[in-house]
Amino acid sequence: FLLVLLFRFASGIIVINGIIEKELRKIFGIPTQKIIVRPNGIDMNMFVSPPSQEDARKKLGIDGDMSMVLYVGKLYQWKGLDTALQAASLLGRNNVFYFVGGTAEELMRALGINTLPASVHCVGHHSFMEIPMWLAAADILLVLGTKRNEYSYLHTSPMKCFEYMASKRPIVASATPANREIVDNPEALLYEPDNPHDLAEKINYAVSHKDEMKARANRAFTKVQNFSWDKRGNRISEFIMEHI
């Protein structure tokens, strides 16, 4: 009842993805003109002069010959981290997984496990300004997502995804509805959510089809130009002025 009152008396409503918009309109009968979808965004200035992969690996102390799969973000269980670890086990040492955003202890605690695959490296928390360097060092950037959590599956707008797109590095992403609002097959290689075998296959495919993945990464870079914080802010400001 309180939500009904809230949405009825709101002059305008801003949501981060189209799935939320459709649900709100269906449940609360909100008119189309009263609601706007503006996903999260990115500061493109951070990616104006990215380092080469070779330079990034040297500065980070990462072996230049390894195939590196990178995940950046908080190590929460609801993100589908277990699927990534299972895929790492299937791939063995052919691909090394790096997790930026938490320690090995935090990852094991989140998943309720005692050991990690030998190919998994957690490098802890790093400054936001260091993230472009990590992205540049990677061969594959990983966007997770799980059917087992409604928020993960439907209601997110992951900022890491925009950063990945701006880095011009190949993306392998969980094919959740929320993720596909940002990247889809033209820009990324999608794997079935919660299917570690499919994720492992897609990583192998991405590593062995570099030209195709470079083309996808370039399309992602072009697309992300529409998601700057400036453009988002300007459109929201216009929306607010229209509804005052």
Beta strands, then each sheet from edge to edge (+ up, - down):
strand 1: 13-15
strand 2: 35-37
strand 3: 68-72
strand 4: 96-100
strand 5: 120-122
strand 6: 140-143
strand 7: 171-174
strand 8: 189-191
sheet 1: 1+ 2+
sheet 2: 5+ 4+ 3+ 6+ 7+ 8+
end
